Amino acid sequence: MMSDAIHFDRRYGTLLTVWRCLSFTAAAEELSLSQSAVSYQIHSLEEELGTALFTTEKHALVPTRECGLVVEYVRRINGLCDRMG
């Protein structure tokens, strides 16, 4: 079965939620995780990808250009997985 072979890293789901909420705290509430767990997942992705995904400016969370690219790819992959069933 094809869907059994597909493994979606939860960190990317967390990234999409942080991207949409523009807040680690709001994303954590939505995902029923602690804020530190969300921060850890994003930091782990940043380490793996070798780039910052968010910056803070005047107490606001701002996605980087690289974050936008990653989000675009994650959305494409999600769409393909959905079409595959």
C-alpha positions in Angstrom: 0.0 0.0 0.0 1.5 3.3 -1.1 0.4 5.5 1.8 2.2 3.2 4.3 5.5 4.1 2.6 4.9 7.9 3.0 6.2 9.3 6.2 5.4 12.9 6.9 7.7 14.6 9.4 5.4 16.3 12.1 7.8 19.2 12.2 6.6 20.3 8.8 3.0 20.3 10.0 4.1 22.4 13.0 5.9 24.7 10.6 2.7 25.2 8.6 0.8 26.0 11.7 3.4 28.5 13.0 3.5 30.1 9.5 -0.3 30.6 9.6 -0.5 31.8 13.2 2.7 33.8 13.2 3.0 32.8 16.8 4.7 29.9 18.6 2.2 30.2 21.4 -0.9 30.2 19.2 0.5 27.3 17.2 1.2 25.4 20.3 -2.4 25.9 21.6 -3.8 24.8 18.2 -1.6 21.7 18.1 -2.1 20.9 21.8 1.7 21.1 22.4 3.8 23.2 24.8 5.3 26.4 23.4 8.7 24.9 24.1 7.9 21.8 22.0 6.9 24.0 19.1 10.1 26.1 19.4 12.2 22.9 19.6 10.6 21.5 16.4 11.2 24.7 14.5 14.8 25.0 15.8 15.4 21.3 14.8 14.2 22.1 11.3 16.4 25.2 11.1 19.4 23.1 12.2 18.6 20.4 9.6 17.9 22.8 6.8 20.9 25.1 7.7 18.8 28.3 7.7 16.6 30.4 9.9 12.9 30.0 9.2 11.7 32.9 11.4 13.1 36.1 12.8 11.5 38.5 15.3 11.1 42.2 14.6 9.5 44.5 17.2 8.1 41.5 19.1 6.5 40.0 15.9 7.4 36.7 14.3 8.4 37.2 10.7 8.9 34.2 8.3 12.2 34.4 6.3 12.3 34.0 2.5 13.6 30.5 3.0 10.7 29.7 5.3 8.3 30.7 2.5 10.1 28.4 0.1 9.9 25.5 2.5 6.2 26.2 3.2 5.5 26.2 -0.6 7.2 22.8 -1.0 5.5 21.3 2.0 2.1 22.4 0.6 2.9 20.8 -2.7 4.0 17.6 -1.1 0.8 17.6 1.0 -1.3 18.1 -2.1 0.4 15.3 -3.9 0.0 12.9 -1.0 -3.7 13.9 -0.8 -4.1 13.1 -4.5 -2.4 9.7 -4.1 -5.0 8.8 -1.5 
